[in-house]
């Protein structure tokens, strides 16, 4: 069954001097302030589209890797994924680095690397962001 999730942004003013609020409507978990300086300079307590993409990508990737590992008979004890989304003003999003650490009893480093790569290629958010260079750093914890 398909699901649709909704977020809404209210923006006031021009790009450089304006500001907005992103509302996570489907979940109702919060509203977050956004503005140009938080996107192109320092966050200073505000979020950015790139941070929201990083949140989506890290959570989707963790789910995809966990699912793939469990489906192969080696469910993980834990998976921690960090997504670093780089934004270059004038160019856009120039790259994403996924850094994952996982504890998976009984899995070899080679099999973990293959599962991690498979999750990167098949995670729905990775597929949606296929126009961006996505790199992976995967570490199997002992």
Secondary structure, 3 states (H helix, E strand, C coil): CCCCCCEEEEEECCCCCCEEEEEECCCCCCEEEEEHHHHHCCCCCCECHHHHHHHHHHHHHHHHHHHHHHHCCCCCCEEEEEEEEEEECCCEEEEEEEEEEEECCCCCHHHHHHHHHHHHHHCHHHHHCCCCCEEEEEEEEC
